[in-house]
Amino acid sequence: MSDEKFQVIVIGAGVAGCAAAYRLAKAGREVLLVERAKTAGAKNVTGGRLYTYALEELMPGEWADAPLEREITREIVMMMANGNGIALDSRLSSMDKLSYSVLRAKLDAWLAAKAEDAGAMVVTGSTVDELMVRDGKVCGVKLGDEELEADLVISAEGVNALTAERSGLITPVKLDNVAVGVKQVFKLPEAVINERFNTVSGKGAAMMCVGECTKGVSGGAFLYTNKDSISLGIVVDSQSWKKAKLPLADMTEELNQHPALACYLEGAELVEYSAHLIPEGGIHAVPRFCADGFMIAGDAAGLVVNNGFTVRGMDYAILSGIAAADTANEAIEANAYAAAALKGYETRLRQRVLKDMETYKNSHSFMVEATNIFTAYPGMAADMMRNIYAVDGSPAKRLTGIAKQTLAGKLSLFDMAKDAFKAVKSL
């Protein structure tokens, strides 16, 4: 057995784990951050958008040199049907520096370096095989033949929290509580991205798509502009995808070729692609947050909200890392590590993260059940716009007549009213 003992061991150098390690190191604690990849971020394919208030809370004024990609100043929501794209395009100059696109390989490595500079010990290329438990208390981790003891262990190992699962601290991930995401990164010159998205260097766009992109399966597509690349991907509900029996690779390839998106990818080089599970069970699926000598944070704790128009995960992961670190500091000061002594962790989560999750507690079930969102409505929107703008010399119709023509034989007003009621209730 190793004689080395830490006050806190953090498993996983994603944004949650790095945030916890950084905060603890800043407080002068003896903390070890363990990452299985050769470098922090090397295995993290999650990317897209980070809301910067969380970074500001973690390191006030110190995140200016973080490797963020582009400030999001253009929001696009697109409905896709029959090869068409109907987009709501917003440019919000008042949203000053509120969010940026990110590439996690860069961001995680930077955060891990910040934690190390603050005094944390960072070990990469090492897999935690299991937790050490003595007299019912988690007291360290096992890395192969090596045993490392700690007063506290924080699991931030991602959606597949196998270490915590093997120890019986959480239950295995259920199919209906996760989505499957495929992300691609396409290389393009910075100037080309600026031209195609009508923007300037440092500024960029975020796009959320629904409809034809998922072939009727509950889910959607996303696009984010980076400095010299585009992140494009698709996310589908696992249960809906399983029932549909559609190859995700084929859906992804058709997404790339869709006329509404292909114009952005012309001449681009695919440099990365990967798949990932995404927590989507919401507040109903969160695990027990702490046990004796143990806390769980980030995706491992299911702290993600997808309400259809925004996806929140990275900011919640950072907030949970901060909350876990602050709770650990209190425990160390009191020399008390039982679950009862760690209850402040959930209290902190309830102030922000869990409050948001409670607000959108029905959003996942609504998105899964409201199949018209992914089938009928995008097609109706496309038909409506085509009927409005098509001029072929035939007699003109009033807008009400065009609307009736569009709705005929598709959805009743009663069905639409039911969907609207459910949407208002859930979102």
Summary of the structure (lengths in Angstrom):
residues: 427
radius of gyration: 23.3
end to end distance: 52.3
largest distance: 87.8
contacts: 1472
relative contact order: 0.16
helix: 41%
strand: 28%
